[in-house]
């Protein structure tokens, strides 16, 4: 039997305009709010609320209200229950529709997809930092506001990160571990779904519908679980951009990006490399750009400023060439000699490795801009006794450490370090054991940094950093 939309509820202070859409669990209407005067969308439950349904509806309202200050998350204006028992949520009206129609039109360029991905990753990381898992990221759940901005909506099946109840999901966008019922969702699963959505913006359909063309949902699920991800086959998409998406779509959740923020950083780097600019991340307490991009942006801005200044001093043709040549030379010297030296003046290029808790370690902390460092994790200590030993053949190094305050669910995030700087191209890897073996790096030593990661995903403010010296031959 087809679902019959309920009659629009009578809400004090709101005037009904029209129905916007209807689904199995809710109907969405357009209303005019009287004070303040504005159009709003009202999502009303299709059925009267029994205790379980009321809890689910209230949970969505609470989740969205908790996050709605973020510019790329759909704002909530109010919520309640009608006189006849239907729950409703008042949300911002997004007149631009959803990205489902944009996906089918395949009208987005590579640069536009990266811009979208960075904005939505910022929203997703904000949700994850509040211990909220979305579970159902897909093009139809990304709305377009009256300002043309993308917003992540429909938190109706979102859960707290510690909630173990079964939730719904959309198979074309779900990762293998969810389809196999190995988990009901996680941060890694949300990252996969976001990457699948971005992939679809390039090809016009979900990743495993592209090239494979399954004829049923069960066939699609089998493809997602068992078959390799198809290539984009878009000549205008650089291989590095596709590589970023492919990592986020890895079948193994442990091989995906450690966080939505790390995913955003990867997209910023390829965006800057190929298009000369990067969309800033919008996350409270986090830098808009990673430090490697910020340094290059400052150098470029300084060079442009000097060039603009030179144009105000243009004289008659006879002396113009000489003046411009001198100014250009000065600009190049400043941009490529002075500025890099200014950035390294604090010792960021030195080979000395800082010990956690020392003055040098305070400098190192300024380089860890992708680490979650809010006040809640200020007491999470750094690993101790971090040491490395080369294998007899010199091909690998085994590092070990101790946890000064072990707690249930603790894991460790580590990455290769070059000198005192984290290698920006290196993969952040997690392990549950206080030891790791890495390939020996070129040069006289191999260095890593390690942080403790609590069960709630909060991390040591200051990672431990240590180097193993290569044995003399």
N, C-alpha and C positions, 0 to 999 in steps of 0.2 A: 504494500500500500504506500502511495506517495506521501511524503511529509507535507502536511497542510500548515502553512504559516499561521501563527496566532494573530489575533487582532492587535493593532498597536496599543500599547498600554497608555493610560491617561496619567501623565506625570505633571504635578504642580510646577508651574514656571516654564513649561516646555510646550510647544505647539507642533503637532505631527505634520510632516510634509509628504514623505513617501517612503516606501520600502526600498531598501538597497540590496538586500540579498537574504537568502534563507538556507539553512543547513539542517542537519539531523538534530542538533542540540540547541541551536539558537537562531534567532532572526535579527537582522540588523536594519534599523530604520534611520531615516534622516529627520531630525527635529530642528526647530529654531528655538534656541534658548532666549528667554526674554531679558534676563539680567545676569551677566552682561549679554548684550545682543550679539549672537553669533550662531552659525550653524554647527550642530553637533551630531555625532552618530550615537545611537543607543542600541546596545546589544542586549537583547532580552532572551531569557531562557525559553525554549519551546514548550517545556512542560512546567507544571507547578513543582516547586522544589520540595522533595523529601529531604530528610536530614543529610544524606550523602551528597545529593545534587546541590543542596545549599552550601555545603562545605566546599565543593569544587568551585562553585560560582564565586563565593567569597574569597577563595584562594586566588583566583585570577585577578579580582579587583585589588586585592592586597599586593600581589606581585607587581602588577602594572603600576600601581600608585607608588610603590617603593622605588621604581626605576624611571618614572615618567619625567623626571627633570633632565634626563639625557636627551640631547637634540635629535638622536636617531632612534629613539624608542617612543612609541605612540603614547601620548599623554592621556591620563585618566582625570576626568573632572569630577566624577561622583559615582555613587553606586547605592543600591537599595533593593527593596522587595515591594512589588506592587500589592494593592489590596487583595488581589486574587491569587497571590502566592508565586508570581513570576519574578525571578531575580533580574536585575538590569544593571548595566554599567554604562556610564556616560563618558564617551571618549572623543578625542579630536576627530572632526570630519576630514577625511583625506580624499579630496575630490579627484585626485589624479589617477585613481584606480590602483592597480597592483603591478608588480613586475612580471606577472604571468603573461600579460599581453606584450610587454617589451621583449620577453624571452622568445615568444613565437615570431615576433617580427625580426629578430636577430639584428637589431639596429644599433647595438652598442659597439664602440671601438674598444681596443685594448686598454687605452688610457682611461676610458670611462668605467670599464669593469674594475680596474685597479682602484679607482677613486671610490666606487661603490663598496668594494671589498674592505678597504681601510675604514670607512665610516661604519659599516656594519660590524666589523671586528671590534671596533671601539665600543659599540653598544653591547656586543656579546660579552666582552671581557668585563664590562661594568656589571652585567647580570651575574656572571660567574663569580665575581668578587663579592657579590651579595648572596652567594650560595644558591643561585637560581639556575636551573637547567631548563632550556626552552623546549627541547624534544621534537619540535616540528618546524624547523627553518626550511622554507621553500619559497619559490617566487611569489606564490599567491599570498604569503604571509608578510611580504614586504610591500608596504603601502607608500603612496606618493602624496605628500602634503600639498597645500595650496601654494607653498613657496617652491615646490618642485623637489623637496628633500625626501630621501628614502627614510622610512621609519619601520622598525621591527615591531610587529604587532602579534596578536593572537597568542597570548600566554595562557590560553585556556587549558592546556595539558602540561604546563610547566610544573616543576616540582622543586622542592628544596633538594640540594645536592645529597642530603642524607636520607631522603625519602626513598623507600624501596618498593613502593606500590607500582603495579603495572600501569603504563600509560599508553595512549594511542600514538601512532606514528604513520608517516606516509612512506610506503616502501620505495618509491623512486629516489628518495632523498636520504634514506636511512643507511647507516653503515652496516657492514656485515655482522658485527657483533650484536647489534640490535635485532637484525633479521633472524639471527640464530638463537635469539633469546639468551645470550650470554650475559647481557646487561639490559636494564630498562632505560639506559641513557647515561650520559656523562658529559663532561666538558669536551673530551676528545670526540664524542659522537656529534655534538653541536658544531665543532670545527669542521668535521667531515660534511655535515649537511650544508653549512655555509659555503664550503668549497664546491660542493656539487651544484649549488645554486649559481655561483659565479661561472662555473664551467658551462652551465646551461645558457648563460647570457651570450656565450660565444657560438653555441651550436644549435640552439633553439629547442632543446629537450634535455631531459635528465641524462647524466653521463652514460649510463649503460643502455639507454634507448638509442643513443647515438651509435651508428654503425651496426649494432647487433639487431635492432628492430624486433624485440620480443613480441610474441603474439598474445601473451597472457601475463598476469601478475606473478604467477608462480614461476614462469620462465624468467621474468625479470629478476626476481629474487635469487634464483639460481645463478644468473649471470653476475650479479653483484657479489655474491659469496665466492664464486669459483673462477671467474674469468678475469683477465687483465683489463685494466682501464683502457678504453680506446684513446687513440691520439686525437688531438683537436683538429688537425689538418686545416689550420688557418694560417696562411703564409704571413699575415700581418701581425701574428702573435709571436714574439720572440721566444726562443727555446727556454730562456731563463724564467720567463713568466709561466710557461706551461709547467716547468719543473717545480715552481712554488705550489701550484695547484695540485700537482701529482703527489707531492709530499703530504699535503693536507688530506688527500683522498687515499692514503695508504691503507691497505686492508688491515694492517696491524696498528691498533690505536697507539701503541707505544712508539711508533715511528712517525707519528704525526707531530705537528708543532705542539710544544709543551703547553702553550696557552694561546688564547685568541689574540693577546697582545703580541706574542712572538710571531704569529701569522701576519698580523698587521705590519710589523717591522719588516718582515721579508718582502711584503708587497711594496712598502715604501722604498726599499732599496732598489728593486727592479724598476719601479716607476721613475725614480730619480736617475737611474743609469740610462734609461732609454728615452725619457721624455723631459729631462732637465729640471724637474720639480717633483715634489712629493706632497700628497695630501696629509695634513697633520692628523695624528690620532687625537681623539677627544676622550681622555680618561683623566679623572680627577687625580692630581698628585703625580702624574706621569709626564715626562717631557713630550712635546709635540712631535719631535723627530729624534731618531737615534743619534748618538754623538758623531758618528762618522759622516752622516748627512749634514748635521748642523755645522760642522767645520767647513765642509765644502760650500754650503750656502753662505756662510759668512765671508769666505774668500771671494765668491762670485759677486756678492753684494758690494764688497769693498772695491773690487775691480770696476764694477759698473758705476759706482759713485765717483771714482776718480776719472773715469772716461767722461761722465756727464759734466764734471767740473771743467775738464779740459775744453769742452765745446764752448763754454762761456768765455774762454780766453782766445778764441780764434781771431787772428789778425789778418792783414792783407795777405794775398796769395804768396808773396815773396817769402814770408817768414812762417806761414802756417805749417808747412811740411816739417820744418825743424822743431817747432813747438810740439806738434802732435807726436813726433817720434820720441822726443824726450819724455813726454807724459806717459806714452805707452810703455816705454822702458821702465819708468818708475812704477807703473801699475803692475807690470809683470814681476818686478823684483819684490814689491810688497806682497802680492798675492801668493807667489810661489816660494818666497824665501822668508820674509818677515812673519807672515801669518802662521805658516806651519811651525816656526820656531816659537811663536807666542803660545800655540796650543801645546807644545811639548815642554814649555818652560817649567812646568810643575814636576817634570820627571817622568811623563807618561811613556817616553821611548826608552827609558833606562832598562837595563837587564836585571837590576836588583829586584828581588821579589819581597814584597812587604809581608810582615807577620801580622795576623789579625790582632787588632787592639793597639797597634802602634800608630805613630803620626803618619808614616808612609801608607798605612792601611786606610787612613782617612782619605787620602788622595785617591786610592783605588776605588773607594766607594762611589766617587763621583763618576766613574766610568761604567757603573753597573746600572744603566738607565732602564733596562728592560726587566729588572727584578721588582717584584711586588714589595713595596716598602711602606705600608701604611702603619699607623700607630698600633694596630692589633698585633703585629708580629715583631714589635720592638724588643720583646724579651726572648725571641727565638735565637739560641746561640749559634755560633759557627762550629763546624766540625773541628776537632782537635787532633793533634798528632798525625797530620797529613804528611805522608812520606811516599817516595817512589823508588823503585828498584828496576834497573834494566835487566832484561833477559840475557842469558849467556851469549846469544848470537847478536845482541844489540838491536833486534828488530822490533821489540815491544818493551813497554814499561808498565809495571803493575804498581798502582797506588793503593794505599790503605789509609784509613782514618778511624777515629772513634767519635761517638756521639755523647757529649757530656750530659745530656738530659734526654735519654731515649723515652719515647712515648709510642703508644699503640698507633700503627698506621704510618709511622715515619718512613719517608723515602729520601733519596738524595738526588739532586740535580747537579750535573757536572758538565764542563765544557773545556776544550783545549784553550790554553792561554799562550799568546805570543808575548814574551817579556812580561809586562804588567798589564797588558790589554787583552781582553777576551777577543778571540778571533771572530770577527763579525760574520764570517761565512761558515763557522763551525756549527754543528748541530748540538743543541742542548739535549742531553740524554738523561733519563732517570733510571735509577736502580734501587732495589730494596736492600742490597747488601753494601756494607761499608768497604767495598773494594771494587776496583775496575782495572782492566788491562787495555791499554791504548797503543796504537802504532807509534813507534819512536818518530819524533819530529826531526826535521833537518837541523843541523847545527849541533852545538855542544850540550844541549839540555832539552828536556821535555817538561812542560808545565801544564798543570790543570788547576781549575778552581772548582770547589765543591760547596754546596749549600744544603742545609737541612730543610726538607719540605714536610710540613705537618699534614695531617689528614684533611684539614680544612683548606689546603692548598697555599697556606701562608709560608713564607720562606725566610731564611736567615737574612737579616739586613746586610750583614757583611760576610761574603763568602770566604772560606779559607783558600789560600793560594800557595802552592808549593811547586818546586822544580826538582827533577832528578837529573844529576849531572852524568853525562855519558862517560863510561869508563875509558881511560886512556888505553890506546892499543899498544 
